[in-house]
Amino acid sequence: MRAYAGRMEPSQPILEELLASARVVSITMRVRFRGVTHREALLLHGPAGWGEFSPFPEYDDDESAAWLRAAVEAAWEGFPVPVRTRVPVNATMPAVGTADVEPVLSRFGAVTAVKIKVAERGQTLDDDVARVAEVRRLLPEAKLRVDANGGWSTAEALLALEALAPYALEYAEQPVLDTGDLRAVRLELRRRGLPVLIAADESVRKAEDPLRVAREDAADLIVVKVAPLGGVRRALDIVAQAGLPAVVSSALDTSVGIRAGVALAASLPDLPYACGLATLSLMDGDVSPEPLLPDGGWLPVQPVAVSEELLERFKAPIERADWWLERLRRVAGKL
């Protein structure tokens, strides 16, 4: 082991170890999400368990390196000691039509919070309002958040959030992409007296400086995801430095990746918001015989077993497996 920043870093696996343990899976989505119909993931097995490397195909090798660091942390180092035994989770509503809202919600069981995708390309504000209104009708007491993934301009965001505010939004996640614009939207909402909090997601996980949103007063809270931030420990450090409330979310992971998100949520000193860690409900299968699916709006903090039979069942086609293994070789060179 070698020392750094006041603690010891476990020896990192060499490329041959990574390749020897790698398994590539492809799981069908029950509903199209972020343009994805099949979720592919490369799983790694090490002395501490399983890790997941599943950056979306369009991500370049530099951005994907953080995802590999997170997978190596999970499989070779393990997670910090948790401070809670379960974590609350929200349902996630893709940008579906109103007729599909109830069937999607039913897959999550009883939940007290719902994140609703808005600003989908090819859709209108009327579509967004209708979707939010339908969720509110079905769950009149639930906490609702909307997620635009930076899809609006400043003017569009203000127009949309004024239209959506009557549905009692808990917060709006990344209404605009630029951090400066995010601050402008937040301040203008305050000036107008609209009680919608602003959450930063892409401005944290895709930024060279994830703390800029906190320094510039651009958000009321931050969304943190283990894989894009390079692991549970780095995410914990970012939350501590930001000094803002945090929501833990996932990136369409298998139970292996969800387990890392649960580990982060279980290790935070404060967890004021339900986590976006129930997205396995949107997938038609998993690699674990006991998948991390919500029970009454909660996920347990526990190890995840991976089944050889399920790894075989969801094995990716050979050409896709080769694509992922070559990607692993390239990205490992970035670490």
C-alpha positions as a Markdown table, in Angstrom:
| # | Residue | x | y | z |
|---|---|---|---|---|
| 1 | Met | 0.0 | 0.0 | 0.0 |
| 2 | Arg | 1.1 | 3.6 | -0.5 |
| 3 | Ala | 0.3 | 6.7 | 1.5 |
| 4 | Tyr | -1.4 | 9.8 | 0.1 |
| 5 | Ala | -3.3 | 12.8 | 1.5 |
| 6 | Gly | -3.1 | 11.3 | 5.0 |
| 7 | Arg | -4.4 | 7.8 | 4.4 |
| 8 | Met | -3.3 | 4.6 | 2.7 |
| 9 | Glu | -4.3 | 3.8 | -0.9 |
| 10 | Pro | -4.8 | 0.1 | -1.7 |
| 11 | Ser | -2.6 | -1.3 | -4.5 |
| 12 | Gln | -4.5 | -0.8 | -7.7 |
| 13 | Pro | -5.2 | -3.9 | -10.0 |
| 14 | Ile | -3.2 | -4.1 | -13.1 |
| 15 | Leu | -4.9 | -4.3 | -16.5 |
| 16 | Glu | -4.6 | -8.1 | -16.7 |
| 17 | Glu | -6.6 | -8.4 | -13.4 |
| 18 | Leu | -9.3 | -6.1 | -14.7 |
| 19 | Leu | -9.6 | -8.0 | -18.0 |
| 20 | Ala | -9.6 | -11.4 | -16.3 |
| 21 | Ser | -12.6 | -10.5 | -14.1 |
| 22 | Ala | -14.6 | -8.5 | -16.6 |
| 23 | Arg | -18.1 | -9.5 | -17.6 |
| 24 | Val | -20.2 | -7.5 | -20.0 |
| 25 | Val | -24.0 | -7.5 | -19.8 |
| 26 | Ser | -26.9 | -6.0 | -21.8 |
| 27 | Ile | -30.3 | -5.5 | -20.1 |
| 28 | Thr | -33.4 | -4.4 | -21.9 |
| 29 | Met | -35.1 | -1.2 | -20.5 |
| 30 | Arg | -38.8 | -1.5 | -19.8 |
| 31 | Val | -39.3 | 2.1 | -21.1 |
| 32 | Arg | -36.9 | 4.2 | -23.2 |
| 33 | Phe | -34.8 | 6.4 | -20.9 |
| 34 | Arg | -32.3 | 9.0 | -22.0 |
| 35 | Gly | -32.6 | 7.4 | -25.5 |
| 36 | Val | -31.5 | 4.1 | -24.0 |
| 37 | Thr | -33.4 | 0.9 | -24.9 |
| 38 | His | -30.7 | -1.6 | -23.7 |
| 39 | Arg | -28.4 | -0.8 | -20.8 |
| 40 | Glu | -24.9 | -2.2 | -21.2 |
| 41 | Ala | -22.5 | -2.5 | -18.3 |
| 42 | Leu | -19.0 | -4.0 | -17.7 |
| 43 | Leu | -18.7 | -5.7 | -14.3 |
| 44 | Leu | -15.5 | -6.2 | -12.5 |
| 45 | His | -14.8 | -8.6 | -9.6 |
| 46 | Gly | -12.1 | -8.0 | -7.0 |
| 47 | Pro | -11.2 | -8.9 | -3.4 |
| 48 | Ala | -13.9 | -6.6 | -2.0 |
| 49 | Gly | -16.7 | -7.7 | -4.3 |
| 50 | Trp | -18.1 | -6.4 | -7.6 |
| 51 | Gly | -17.8 | -3.0 | -9.2 |
| 52 | Glu | -19.6 | -1.6 | -12.2 |
| 53 | Phe | -18.1 | 0.3 | -15.2 |
| 54 | Ser | -20.9 | 1.6 | -17.3 |
| 55 | Pro | -20.3 | 5.1 | -18.7 |
| 56 | Phe | -22.7 | 5.8 | -21.5 |
| 57 | Pro | -21.3 | 5.0 | -25.0 |
| 58 | Glu | -21.0 | 8.7 | -26.0 |
| 59 | Tyr | -18.7 | 9.5 | -23.1 |
| 60 | Asp | -15.0 | 9.9 | -24.0 |
| 61 | Asp | -12.2 | 8.0 | -22.4 |
| 62 | Asp | -11.2 | 11.0 | -20.1 |
| 63 | Glu | -14.7 | 11.3 | -18.7 |
| 64 | Ser | -15.0 | 7.5 | -18.4 |
| 65 | Ala | -11.9 | 7.3 | -16.3 |
| 66 | Ala | -13.8 | 8.5 | -13.2 |
| 67 | Trp | -16.3 | 5.6 | -13.7 |
| 68 | Leu | -13.5 | 3.1 | -13.8 |
| 69 | Arg | -12.0 | 4.6 | -10.6 |
| 70 | Ala | -15.4 | 4.1 | -8.9 |
| 71 | Ala | -15.6 | 0.5 | -10.1 |
| 72 | Val | -12.1 | -0.3 | -8.9 |
| 73 | Glu | -12.9 | 1.3 | -5.5 |
| 74 | Ala | -16.0 | -0.9 | -5.1 |
| 75 | Ala | -14.3 | -4.1 | -6.2 |
| 76 | Trp | -10.8 | -3.7 | -4.7 |
| 77 | Glu | -11.3 | -1.3 | -1.7 |
| 78 | Gly | -14.9 | -1.6 | -0.6 |
| 79 | Phe | -17.0 | 1.1 | 0.9 |
| 80 | Pro | -16.9 | 3.3 | 4.1 |
| 81 | Val | -18.7 | 2.2 | 7.2 |
| 82 | Pro | -22.3 | 3.3 | 6.9 |
| 83 | Val | -24.2 | 5.5 | 9.4 |
| 84 | Arg | -27.6 | 4.1 | 8.5 |
| 85 | Thr | -29.1 | 0.8 | 7.6 |
| 86 | Arg | -31.5 | 1.9 | 4.8 |
| 87 | Val | -31.9 | 4.9 | 2.5 |
| 88 | Pro | -35.1 | 6.5 | 1.1 |
| 89 | Val | -35.6 | 6.5 | -2.6 |
| 90 | Asn | -37.8 | 8.3 | -5.2 |
| 91 | Ala | -39.5 | 7.0 | -8.2 |
| 92 | Thr | -38.2 | 8.2 | -11.6 |
| 93 | Met | -40.6 | 9.2 | -14.3 |
| 94 | Pro | -39.2 | 9.2 | -17.8 |
| 95 | Ala | -40.6 | 11.7 | -20.4 |
| 96 | Val | -43.6 | 9.5 | -21.2 |
| 97 | Gly | -47.1 | 10.5 | -22.2 |
| 98 | Thr | -49.8 | 10.9 | -19.5 |
| 99 | Ala | -51.3 | 7.5 | -20.4 |
| 100 | Asp | -48.0 | 5.8 | -19.4 |
| 101 | Val | -47.5 | 7.6 | -16.1 |
| 102 | Glu | -49.5 | 5.3 | -13.9 |
| 103 | Pro | -48.0 | 2.1 | -15.3 |
| 104 | Val | -44.5 | 3.4 | -14.8 |
| 105 | Leu | -45.3 | 4.6 | -11.2 |
| 106 | Ser | -46.7 | 1.1 | -10.4 |
| 107 | Arg | -43.3 | -0.5 | -10.9 |
| 108 | Phe | -41.8 | 1.5 | -8.0 |
| 109 | Gly | -44.3 | 0.5 | -5.3 |
| 110 | Ala | -45.1 | 2.9 | -2.5 |
| 111 | Val | -42.9 | 6.0 | -2.7 |
| 112 | Thr | -43.1 | 9.4 | -1.2 |
| 113 | Ala | -41.1 | 11.3 | -3.9 |
| 114 | Val | -41.0 | 11.3 | -7.7 |
| 115 | Lys | -38.4 | 12.8 | -10.0 |
| 116 | Ile | -40.0 | 13.7 | -13.3 |
| 117 | Lys | -38.0 | 14.1 | -16.5 |
| 118 | Val | -38.8 | 17.3 | -18.5 |
| 119 | Ala | -37.3 | 19.3 | -21.4 |
| 120 | Glu | -37.1 | 16.2 | -23.5 |
| 121 | Arg | -36.1 | 16.9 | -27.1 |
| 122 | Gly | -39.1 | 16.9 | -29.4 |
| 123 | Gln | -41.5 | 17.6 | -26.6 |
| 124 | Thr | -43.2 | 20.9 | -25.4 |
| 125 | Leu | -43.8 | 22.6 | -22.1 |
| 126 | Asp | -47.4 | 21.5 | -22.4 |
| 127 | Asp | -46.2 | 17.9 | -22.4 |
| 128 | Asp | -44.1 | 18.6 | -19.3 |
| 129 | Val | -47.0 | 20.3 | -17.4 |
| 130 | Ala | -49.3 | 17.4 | -18.3 |
| 131 | Arg | -46.9 | 14.8 | -17.1 |
| 132 | Val | -46.3 | 16.6 | -13.8 |
| 133 | Ala | -50.0 | 17.2 | -13.3 |
| 134 | Glu | -50.7 | 13.5 | -13.8 |
| 135 | Val | -48.1 | 12.5 | -11.2 |
| 136 | Arg | -49.6 | 15.0 | -8.8 |
| 137 | Arg | -53.1 | 13.7 | -9.4 |
| 138 | Leu | -52.0 | 10.2 | -8.7 |
| 139 | Leu | -49.8 | 11.1 | -5.7 |
| 140 | Pro | -51.3 | 14.2 | -4.2 |
| 141 | Glu | -49.0 | 14.0 | -1.1 |
| 142 | Ala | -45.8 | 13.1 | -2.8 |
| 143 | Lys | -42.7 | 15.3 | -3.1 |
| 144 | Leu | -42.2 | 16.1 | -6.8 |
| 145 | Arg | -38.9 | 17.2 | -8.4 |
| 146 | Val | -38.3 | 17.9 | -12.1 |
| 147 | Asp | -35.1 | 17.2 | -14.0 |
| 148 | Ala | -34.4 | 19.1 | -17.2 |
| 149 | Asn | -30.8 | 17.8 | -17.7 |
| 150 | Gly | -29.8 | 21.3 | -18.7 |
| 151 | Gly | -32.3 | 21.2 | -21.6 |
| 152 | Trp | -33.7 | 24.7 | -21.2 |
| 153 | Ser | -32.4 | 28.2 | -22.0 |
| 154 | Thr | -32.6 | 30.7 | -19.1 |
| 155 | Ala | -35.8 | 32.2 | -20.6 |
| 156 | Glu | -37.3 | 28.8 | -21.2 |
| 157 | Ala | -36.4 | 27.6 | -17.7 |
| 158 | Leu | -38.1 | 30.6 | -16.0 |
| 159 | Leu | -41.2 | 30.2 | -18.2 |
| 160 | Ala | -41.4 | 26.4 | -17.4 |
| 161 | Leu | -40.8 | 26.7 | -13.7 |
| 162 | Glu | -43.4 | 29.4 | -13.4 |
| 163 | Ala | -45.8 | 27.0 | -15.1 |
| 164 | Leu | -44.8 | 24.1 | -12.9 |
| 165 | Ala | -44.5 | 25.8 | -9.5 |
| 166 | Pro | -48.2 | 25.5 | -8.7 |
| 167 | Tyr | -47.6 | 21.7 | -8.5 |
| 168 | Ala | -45.5 | 22.3 | -5.4 |
| 169 | Leu | -42.1 | 21.2 | -6.7 |
| 170 | Glu | -39.5 | 20.2 | -4.1 |
| 171 | Tyr | -36.8 | 21.3 | -6.5 |
| 172 | Ala | -35.8 | 21.7 | -10.1 |
| 173 | Glu | -32.7 | 19.7 | -11.2 |
| 174 | Gln | -30.3 | 21.4 | -13.7 |
| 175 | Pro | -32.8 | 23.5 | -15.5 |
| 176 | Val | -30.0 | 25.1 | -17.6 |
| 177 | Leu | -26.6 | 23.8 | -18.4 |
| 178 | Asp | -24.2 | 26.7 | -17.7 |
| 179 | Thr | -23.4 | 27.4 | -14.0 |
| 180 | Gly | -23.7 | 31.1 | -14.5 |
| 181 | Asp | -27.1 | 30.7 | -16.1 |
| 182 | Leu | -28.1 | 28.3 | -13.2 |
| 183 | Arg | -27.3 | 31.1 | -10.7 |
| 184 | Ala | -29.3 | 33.6 | -12.8 |
| 185 | Val | -32.4 | 31.3 | -12.8 |
| 186 | Arg | -32.1 | 30.7 | -9.1 |
| 187 | Leu | -31.9 | 34.4 | -8.3 |
| 188 | Glu | -34.7 | 35.3 | -10.6 |
| 189 | Leu | -37.0 | 32.7 | -9.1 |
| 190 | Arg | -36.3 | 34.3 | -5.7 |
| 191 | Arg | -37.0 | 37.8 | -7.1 |
| 192 | Arg | -40.4 | 36.5 | -8.4 |
| 193 | Gly | -41.2 | 34.8 | -5.2 |
| 194 | Leu | -41.4 | 31.3 | -6.7 |
| 195 | Pro | -40.5 | 28.7 | -4.0 |
| 196 | Val | -38.6 | 26.3 | -6.3 |
| 197 | Leu | -35.2 | 25.2 | -5.1 |
| 198 | Ile | -32.4 | 24.6 | -7.7 |
| 199 | Ala | -30.4 | 21.5 | -7.7 |
| 200 | Ala | -27.1 | 21.1 | -9.6 |
| 201 | Asp | -26.3 | 17.8 | -11.3 |
| 202 | Glu | -24.4 | 18.2 | -14.6 |
| 203 | Ser | -22.7 | 21.3 | -13.1 |
| 204 | Val | -21.2 | 18.9 | -10.5 |
| 205 | Arg | -20.5 | 15.6 | -12.2 |
| 206 | Lys | -19.5 | 16.9 | -15.6 |
| 207 | Ala | -17.6 | 20.0 | -14.3 |
| 208 | Glu | -13.8 | 20.3 | -14.1 |
| 209 | Asp | -14.5 | 22.1 | -10.9 |
| 210 | Pro | -17.5 | 20.5 | -9.1 |
| 211 | Leu | -17.4 | 23.0 | -6.3 |
| 212 | Arg | -18.0 | 26.1 | -8.5 |
| 213 | Val | -21.8 | 25.9 | -8.1 |
| 214 | Ala | -21.3 | 26.2 | -4.3 |
| 215 | Arg | -18.8 | 29.1 | -4.5 |
| 216 | Glu | -21.0 | 31.0 | -7.0 |
| 217 | Asp | -24.2 | 30.5 | -5.0 |
| 218 | Ala | -25.7 | 28.8 | -8.1 |
| 219 | Ala | -27.7 | 26.0 | -6.4 |
| 220 | Asp | -29.6 | 25.2 | -3.2 |
| 221 | Leu | -28.5 | 21.6 | -3.3 |
| 222 | Ile | -26.3 | 19.3 | -5.3 |
| 223 | Val | -27.0 | 15.9 | -6.9 |
| 224 | Val | -24.1 | 13.4 | -6.5 |
| 225 | Lys | -23.5 | 10.2 | -8.4 |
| 226 | Val | -20.8 | 7.8 | -7.4 |
| 227 | Ala | -19.5 | 6.7 | -10.9 |
| 228 | Pro | -19.1 | 10.1 | -12.6 |
| 229 | Leu | -17.4 | 11.5 | -9.4 |
| 230 | Gly | -14.8 | 8.7 | -9.2 |
| 231 | Gly | -16.1 | 6.7 | -6.2 |
| 232 | Val | -17.9 | 7.0 | -2.9 |
| 233 | Arg | -15.0 | 8.6 | -1.0 |
| 234 | Arg | -14.4 | 11.3 | -3.6 |
| 235 | Ala | -18.2 | 12.0 | -3.7 |
| 236 | Leu | -18.2 | 12.3 | 0.1 |
| 237 | Asp | -15.3 | 14.8 | -0.1 |
| 238 | Ile | -17.1 | 16.9 | -2.7 |
| 239 | Val | -20.3 | 17.0 | -0.5 |
| 240 | Ala | -18.3 | 18.0 | 2.5 |
| 241 | Gln | -16.5 | 20.8 | 0.7 |
| 242 | Ala | -19.6 | 22.1 | -1.1 |
| 243 | Gly | -21.4 | 22.6 | 2.2 |
| 244 | Leu | -24.8 | 22.1 | 0.5 |
| 245 | Pro | -27.5 | 19.4 | 1.1 |
| 246 | Ala | -27.0 | 16.5 | -1.3 |
| 247 | Val | -29.2 | 14.1 | -3.2 |
| 248 | Val | -27.6 | 10.8 | -4.2 |
| 249 | Ser | -28.6 | 9.5 | -7.6 |
| 250 | Ser | -27.7 | 6.7 | -10.1 |
| 251 | Ala | -27.0 | 6.4 | -13.7 |
| 252 | Leu | -29.2 | 3.5 | -14.8 |
| 253 | Asp | -27.0 | 0.9 | -13.0 |
| 254 | Thr | -27.4 | -2.7 | -12.3 |
| 255 | Ser | -27.6 | -3.7 | -8.6 |
| 256 | Val | -23.8 | -3.5 | -8.5 |
| 257 | Gly | -23.8 | 0.2 | -9.4 |
| 258 | Ile | -26.9 | 0.9 | -7.3 |
| 259 | Arg | -25.0 | -0.7 | -4.3 |
| 260 | Ala | -22.3 | 2.0 | -4.7 |
| 261 | Gly | -24.9 | 4.7 | -4.6 |
| 262 | Val | -26.5 | 3.2 | -1.5 |
| 263 | Ala | -23.1 | 3.1 | 0.1 |
| 264 | Leu | -22.7 | 6.8 | -0.5 |
| 265 | Ala | -26.2 | 7.7 | 0.8 |
| 266 | Ala | -25.6 | 5.5 | 3.8 |
| 267 | Ser | -22.3 | 7.3 | 4.6 |
| 268 | Leu | -23.5 | 10.9 | 4.4 |
| 269 | Pro | -23.8 | 12.6 | 7.7 |
| 270 | Asp | -27.2 | 14.1 | 6.6 |
| 271 | Leu | -29.6 | 12.7 | 4.1 |
| 272 | Pro | -32.5 | 15.2 | 3.8 |
| 273 | Tyr | -33.8 | 14.1 | 0.4 |
| 274 | Ala | -35.0 | 10.7 | -1.0 |
| 275 | Cys | -32.3 | 9.3 | -3.4 |
| 276 | Gly | -32.6 | 8.6 | -7.1 |
| 277 | Leu | -31.5 | 5.0 | -6.6 |
| 278 | Ala | -34.6 | 3.1 | -7.6 |
| 279 | Thr | -33.9 | 3.1 | -11.4 |
| 280 | Leu | -33.5 | -0.6 | -11.5 |
| 281 | Ser | -37.4 | -0.6 | -11.6 |
| 282 | Leu | -37.0 | 0.7 | -15.2 |
| 283 | Met | -34.9 | -2.3 | -16.3 |
| 284 | Asp | -36.2 | -5.7 | -17.3 |
| 285 | Gly | -33.7 | -7.8 | -15.4 |
| 286 | Asp | -30.6 | -7.6 | -13.2 |
| 287 | Val | -27.4 | -9.5 | -12.4 |
| 288 | Ser | -28.4 | -10.2 | -8.8 |
| 289 | Pro | -30.9 | -12.8 | -7.7 |
| 290 | Glu | -31.9 | -10.3 | -5.0 |
| 291 | Pro | -32.0 | -7.0 | -7.0 |
| 292 | Leu | -31.9 | -3.7 | -5.2 |
| 293 | Leu | -35.5 | -2.8 | -5.8 |
| 294 | Pro | -37.4 | -0.4 | -3.4 |
| 295 | Asp | -39.6 | -1.8 | -0.6 |
| 296 | Gly | -42.0 | 0.8 | 0.7 |
| 297 | Gly | -39.8 | 3.6 | -0.7 |
| 298 | Trp | -36.5 | 2.3 | 0.9 |
| 299 | Leu | -33.4 | 0.4 | -0.1 |
| 300 | Pro | -31.4 | -1.7 | 2.4 |
| 301 | Val | -27.7 | -1.1 | 3.0 |
| 302 | Gln | -26.4 | -4.6 | 2.3 |
| 303 | Pro | -23.9 | -6.5 | 0.0 |
| 304 | Val | -25.1 | -7.5 | -3.5 |
| 305 | Ala | -24.6 | -11.1 | -4.7 |
| 306 | Val | -24.1 | -11.6 | -8.4 |
| 307 | Ser | -25.3 | -14.7 | -10.1 |
| 308 | Glu | -23.3 | -16.6 | -12.7 |
| 309 | Glu | -26.6 | -17.7 | -14.2 |
| 310 | Leu | -27.8 | -14.1 | -14.6 |
| 311 | Leu | -24.5 | -13.0 | -16.0 |
| 312 | Glu | -24.9 | -15.6 | -18.7 |
| 313 | Arg | -28.5 | -14.8 | -19.3 |
| 314 | Phe | -27.8 | -11.1 | -19.9 |
| 315 | Lys | -24.4 | -11.6 | -21.6 |
| 316 | Ala | -23.8 | -9.0 | -24.2 |
| 317 | Pro | -23.4 | -10.0 | -27.8 |
| 318 | Ile | -19.8 | -10.8 | -28.6 |
| 319 | Glu | -19.2 | -7.6 | -30.7 |
| 320 | Arg | -20.5 | -5.4 | -27.9 |
| 321 | Ala | -18.4 | -7.3 | -25.3 |
| 322 | Asp | -15.3 | -6.7 | -27.4 |
| 323 | Trp | -16.2 | -3.0 | -27.7 |
| 324 | Trp | -16.4 | -2.8 | -23.9 |
| 325 | Leu | -13.2 | -4.7 | -23.3 |
| 326 | Glu | -11.3 | -2.5 | -25.7 |
| 327 | Arg | -12.8 | 0.5 | -24.0 |
| 328 | Leu | -11.6 | -0.9 | -20.6 |
| 329 | Arg | -8.1 | -1.2 | -22.0 |
| 330 | Arg | -8.0 | 2.4 | -23.2 |
| 331 | Val | -9.6 | 3.9 | -20.1 |
| 332 | Ala | -7.4 | 1.9 | -17.7 |
| 333 | Gly | -4.5 | 3.7 | -19.3 |
| 334 | Lys | -5.9 | 7.0 | -18.0 |
| 335 | Leu | -5.8 | 6.0 | -14.4 |
